[in-house]
C-alpha cells in the first residue's frame, strides 16, 4: 500500500495532489469517523467516486477548516 507521502511525490510532477480516503483523513487530523461525517454534513469539500466512496482533497479541507473555525470564533 502506498503512503500519502509516496503518492504525493508520484503526482508532484503533474501538479496533482492525492485525494485522501475517509480513513486517511481521520488519521491525518487525528479525528473519528463521526467527526469526518459531521464535517461533511457541514459542507466540508468531498469528492465522490463512481462507486460512491468519499475522497478528500487535503488542501480544500484545510482551507474549509480554516474558514469554518474563523466563522465559529466570530
N, C-alpha and C positions, 0 to 999 in steps of 0.2 A: 504494500500500500504506500503510495506516495505521500510525503508530508506536505503541509501547506508551503513550507519554505522551498521544497524542491519543485512544486507545481508553479510557484511564483517565479522561480529562476527560469523554468522552461518557457513560461509565457512572456517574460520580460521583453525579449527582442521584438515581439509582435505588438507590444504596448497594451496587452490584455492583462487582467488580473483574474485569478481563480475565484470561482464562486464557492462559498462555504455551505456545507450541509448544516442542518439544524444542530447536530451533534458537535460539529466543528465550531459553530458559533457559540454554543454553550461553553465549550472548553476555552475558547479564546477569551470570553468575558467572565468565565467562572460563575455562570448563572445556570438555573434549572430550565428544564423544558417548559415549565409553567411560565417562567419569565419571558422566554422567547415567544411563547404563544400570546402573552399579554402585549408584547411589543408589536407583534403582527396585528393584533386587534386594534392597536393604537396607530396604525398606518406606517409601521416600520417597513422600509422598502424590501420587497421579496420578489423573487422570480420563480415562476412555476415551470417545472419540466413538463414535457408532453405527458408523462405518467402521473403528474400531479404532485411530485415531490417539491419541497421548497429548497431554494438556493438563495444565498445572501451575498451581495457584493459588500465586502467589508468597508470600503471607502464610503459607500452610500449609507450603510448602517452607522458608521462612526459620525457622519455628518448629521444624520437623523437624531442620534442620541444627543449630540451637542446642542442642537436646536430644541430638542424635546426638554432637556434639562434646563436650558436657558429660559424656556417658556414656563416651566414648572416653578422656577425660582422667582419669576417676576410677579 
